[in-house]
Amino acid sequence: MEFNQTNCEIQNRLLKEAMNQVGVCCPKDAAEVWASGLVNRSAALQYAVMTEALKVEYARQLETNAPNWVTGISSPWVSGYRTVDIKFPDTDSSTIELRFSTATSTGPAGDYNAVLNIVREDCFWRIADISMEEGLFPYTGFHP
């Protein structure tokens, strides 16, 4: 089969629609999938655990910031993350703070925090809002 832009557009639309039918079953998993997206430079992983409203805004920004959905920069890169705090203000929401470490070939390059507001949407947990230090913007492709 030859490359066909129409086929790619249809595949892209169908994949995005399919992502709405799958999700994670706890807030910590949503945070871990999103954080994994930063480590692996994957906008698709980040997008997968967002609410419908946040997905729309994120996809809009990716058109400009990372149209191929590869996020981050080659150096410094996100070398890891850890969970700093988890709060459950009620049964349908959670706030999770993560700390990301960056590195270069010569060693550590700095740490940055992100706070994820995670809500129950349908039967899955999804990120509704992201607050982060400016230093993380290049790694997400997103400026909340």
URLIN-V682258 format. One record per residue. N is the residue number from 1. PHI is phi in degrees with one decimal (NA if undefined). OMEGA is omega in whole degrees, -180 to 180 (NA if undefined). Layout:
# URLIN-V682258
N:PHI:OMEGA ; N:PHI:OMEGA
This chain:
# URLIN-V682258
1:NA:179 ; 2:-77.2:173 ; 3:-63.8:-179 ; 4:-140.9:-177 ; 5:-58.9:179 ; 6:-61.6:178 ; 7:-61.1:179 ; 8:-63.6:179 ; 9:-64.1:178 ; 10:-66.0:179 ; 11:-59.8:180 ; 12:-60.0:-180 ; 13:-62.3:-179 ; 14:-65.6:177 ; 15:-64.2:178 ; 16:-63.3:178 ; 17:-63.9:-180 ; 18:-63.4:-179 ; 19:-63.1:178 ; 20:-73.7:-178 ; 21:-96.6:179 ; 22:-127.4:180 ; 23:-176.0:-179 ; 24:-108.8:-172 ; 25:-102.1:176 ; 26:-150.6:-178 ; 27:-58.3:-179 ; 28:-61.2:177 ; 29:-65.0:177 ; 30:-61.4:179 ; 31:-63.1:-179 ; 32:-69.1:177 ; 33:-64.9:180 ; 34:-61.0:-180 ; 35:-63.7:176 ; 36:-60.4:176 ; 37:-62.7:177 ; 38:-69.7:-179 ; 39:-63.1:-176 ; 40:-93.7:179 ; 41:59.2:-175 ; 42:-116.3:174 ; 43:-64.6:-179 ; 44:-62.3:177 ; 45:-64.8:179 ; 46:-62.5:-179 ; 47:-60.5:-173 ; 48:-58.4:-175 ; 49:-112.6:178 ; 50:-100.5:174 ; 51:-67.1:178 ; 52:-54.3:-178 ; 53:-62.7:-179 ; 54:-70.2:177 ; 55:-59.3:-180 ; 56:-61.1:-179 ; 57:-66.9:-179 ; 58:-63.7:180 ; 59:-61.2:178 ; 60:-62.1:-180 ; 61:-69.8:179 ; 62:-63.8:178 ; 63:-54.2:-180 ; 64:-94.7:-171 ; 65:-82.8:-178 ; 66:-157.7:-174 ; 67:-60.5:177 ; 68:-91.0:179 ; 69:66.1:170 ; 70:-99.4:-177 ; 71:-104.7:177 ; 72:86.5:180 ; 73:-133.1:-175 ; 74:-71.5:178 ; 75:-158.7:-6 ; 76:-72.0:180 ; 77:-113.7:176 ; 78:-77.4:-176 ; 79:-95.5:180 ; 80:171.6:178 ; 81:-154.2:173 ; 82:-144.1:177 ; 83:-81.6:-179 ; 84:-94.9:-175 ; 85:-157.1:175 ; 86:-132.7:177 ; 87:-126.8:177 ; 88:-124.3:-179 ; 89:-64.8:176 ; 90:-157.4:-174 ; 91:-74.2:-177 ; 92:-114.3:179 ; 93:-151.4:180 ; 94:-151.2:174 ; 95:-122.8:-178 ; 96:-124.7:177 ; 97:-102.7:179 ; 98:-119.5:175 ; 99:-121.4:-178 ; 100:-103.3:176 ; 101:-106.4:176 ; 102:-117.6:-178 ; 103:-149.0:171 ; 104:-123.8:179 ; 105:-65.1:-180 ; 106:-98.7:177 ; 107:135.2:-177 ; 108:-58.6:-177 ; 109:-125.3:177 ; 110:132.7:179 ; 111:-122.7:-178 ; 112:-139.5:180 ; 113:-102.1:172 ; 114:-138.6:176 ; 115:-118.1:-179 ; 116:-107.1:172 ; 117:-96.1:-173 ; 118:-115.8:-177 ; 119:-129.0:174 ; 120:-82.8:177 ; 121:-125.0:-170 ; 122:58.2:-179 ; 123:-105.1:-179 ; 124:-118.4:173 ; 125:-97.9:-176 ; 126:-137.3:179 ; 127:-78.9:-179 ; 128:-99.1:-176 ; 129:-155.4:180 ; 130:-128.8:171 ; 131:-115.6:-178 ; 132:-148.0:174 ; 133:-68.1:-176 ; 134:-54.9:-180 ; 135:-61.7:179 ; 136:-86.2:-176 ; 137:-50.0:-178 ; 138:-62.1:-176 ; 139:-84.9:-178 ; 140:-105.6:-172 ; 141:74.8:-170 ; 142:-137.9:175 ; 143:-123.1:-177 ; 144:-64.9:NA
